[in-house]
Amino acid sequence: MKKQTKIILGILACMMMMAIALMYKLHWFGAGMKPQQAAISNPDRVVVRDTQEVILSPKKESPKEASEIEFPTSGNSIEDFVPGLYKIAMDAKGLLNNDELEDVVLVLQNKTDSTDLRPTLVLLKQPEGGYRLYASAWLAIGAAYINGDYQQYDSADISIDAKRNLIISTYGSGPVGNRETRYRFIDNELVFTFMETFNAGAGQQTSATYDVLNRKVTVEDINTMKEDMPATVSHGTLPQHPPYLFKELDPATVFSE
């Protein structure tokens, strides 16, 4: 009997230890329930605490947060519109609005942070002299560098053509691709009128044109895996939309959905 009692007591002890272990697991890991989450944020990061893991992820700056710099509304020279933190990276001169005064467009670059957004300023020449700031856009052209030391574009350029179009062009290899956007003053607003893109990937090249004013889109896909490189061309209609304003537009995402 004593031997049997010891065996029974031993079994009971093992069962109690297993029960304690199970309760511990239920308490800390949720035992199949959805983990509870709590987000703790500060200006530099967002920390998501999970009962099973801790995930750290950088907080993405919104354009509004990134564009807290206020530029002068008027100035005698283009240098008057450049804050001390910035330098002029690109500039273009030409006729933009409906007068015959030469306007200026500037792309600024943060002197100490090449990954910072690059504001684009449209300065309209005034009859009495000097310039008036029409608009500043933070997404018209991307940052010069991303991820610290990776140059986003091979080259970039801005110009004003004879038809009073503001043209912003970026060129890059691989998935970055090439992009040209055009803007023109219509009813006293600088609006998005046209975009052309080109991207090359493994086995395929794709070019697309977006005639925004006429709501037409054309896409050409070229199969580079075949010797004769056959092309497929498709046409579509852009949805009705109010004018896309230069100062509000992100050309990288406007037709991404």
N, C-alpha and C positions, 0 to 999 in steps of 0.2 A: 504493500500500500504506500509506503514511504516513497518508493521509486516512482510509482504512478503519480503520486502527488507532485513530486519534483518535475515530472514531465509536463503535467498540466499547468503548473505555475510557470514553467519556462515558456510554454506556448502562449499563455496569457500575457506574459511580459513582452514577447515579440509582437503580439497584436497591438499592445498599447503603444509601443515604439513606432509601429507603422502608422497608427492613427495620429500620433503627434506629428510625425513627418508629413502626413497628408494634410493636416490642418495648417501647418507652416506653409506648405506649398499653396494651399487655397488662399491664405491671407496675402501672400506676397505676389503671386503671379496670376491671380484671378481665376484659375482653374477653368479656362475655356471662355470666360466672359470677356467682353470687349474691354481692352485696357483703358483706364481713365487717363486723360491727358490734361495737362495744364500748361499754358503758354506764358512764359515770363519774358518780357521784352525790355530792351534798353536801346539807346540810340545806335548801338553798333551791331546788335545781333538779336536774333530771336531764338530762344532755347525752348524746345519742346520736350517736356519731361513725360516719360512713359513708364508704366510699372515694369516693363520688360527691358527697355533700353532708353538711353539718352541720346538725342539727335541734336547736333549743332548745325545750324545752317545760317549763311549770311543773310542779312536783311536786304531786300531789294529796294533801291531808292526809286521812288516815283519821280516822274519828270517835274512835278510841282516842288518836291523837296529839293531836287537837284538844281532848280532854277531860281533860287532865292536871290541871286544877284540882280540888282536893279540898275539898268543902264540909263544914262541921261536921255531925256526926251528931245534935246536939241543940242547943237554944238557948232562951233565955227569951223572945225576941221574933223576929219575922221578919227584922229587920235583922241579927241575929246570923248569918244564913245568907248574907249578901251580901258577898262579898270586895270589897276596896277598888277593884279594877279594874272592878267592875260597878255597875250601877244597876238598880232595878226598873222594867221596861218595862210589865208588865201583872201584875195580880193578881186572884184570885178567892177568895171565902170561901164555905164551905158544908159540908154533911155528906157525906163521901165513904165512910168505912168504916162498920162496923156499930155504932159507939157514937153517942152524941148530942152529941159535942163538935165544935165548928166547926173544920174544917180549912182550910188555905190552900194555894193553888197560885200559884207565882211564875214569871214569865218574866223572865230577866235579860238585860241588854244591856251589851256592852262599851262603856265610856265613850269610848274613843279609836278604836275600829274598828267602824264600823257594818256591815261585811261579815263580822264574826266570827259564829260559831254562837251561837245564843241558848239557853242551858240553861233547862230547865223543871224546877222543884223542886216536889215534893209533900211538904208538911209536915203531919203528923198531930198534932192537939192531944192532949196528955197529961193524964190525970186529975189528976196532981199539979201541973199548970201547965207552961207552955212547950210546945215542939214537938219532934217527932222527925222527922228526914229519912227519909222512906220510900224515895224514889228521885229521881235526877236523870237527865233524858233530854236528849240533845243534838240529837236529830233530830225531836222532836215538832212543832216549828215552825221554819220556815226563817229564814235571816238576813234582817235588815231591808233590806239593800242588797246588790246583787251587781254585779260589774264596777266597783267604785269608787263610782259615783254614781247607779246605776240602782236605783230603789226597786222591790223585788220584789213587794210587795203594795200595793194601794190602802188596805187596812185589815186589821186582825187583831184577834181578841178571844178571851178565854178565860172560861169560866163553869162553875158547878156548878149543875145544875138540881134540881128537887124529887125526882127519881128517883135521886139520887146519881150522876148521870153527870157526868164531867168532859168538857166540850165545848171543842174548840179549832177556831176558824174563821178562815180566811184568804180574802180577796177580792181578785181581780185581773182586769184586762181581758185580752182576747185569749187567747193560748195558756196564760198563767199560770192563769187560771180561778179558780173558787171551790172550796174544799174544807172540809168539816166532818168532824172525827173525834171519836168518842166512846169513853170508857173507863169501866169500872165495876169495883169491887172484887168479885171472885168467888173464894171460897176463900182469902181474905186476900191475893190478888194483884190489882193493878190491870191489867186486861186490855183489849185492843182489841176493841170489840163492834160498831162500825158506822162506815161512812164514806159520804159523799155528795160527788160531784164534779160540776162543770159547766164545760164548755169551749166557747168559740165561736171558729170559724175562718171562712175564706172559704167561704161557701155552706153551712155546716153548724153546728149546735149539738148537743152531746152531753152528756147527763146520765147519771150512773150511781149506783146505790146498792148498797152491799155490806153485807148483813146477815150479819156474820161468825159470830155464834152459831148461826144457822140455816143457814149455808153457802149463802145465796141471793144472786144478783147479777142486777140488772135494768139494762138499758142502753136509753136512748131516743135515737135519732138524728133530728134535724129538718132537712129540706132547706129552707134559707132562700132557695134560688135560685128556687123556684117560688112563685107568688102564694099558693096555698093552704097552703104550708109543710107538706107531708105528713110524718108521723112514722112511724118504724119502731121497734117495741119488741121486744127480745129478752130471754130469760131464761136463766140458767145456774146451775150448781151449783159452789160453791167447793170445792176439794180438801180432804180431811181434813187437819187440821194441829193440832199442840199449841197451846194458848193463846198468842196474841201478847202478850208482856209490854210494858207501857208503856215501861219503861226501856230496852228493846232495839229497839223498833220504829222503822223509817223509813217513815212513811205514804206518802211520795212514790213509793216503789218496791215496796211490799209486793205489789201486784197488777200490776206493770208487765210481767212476763214472760208 
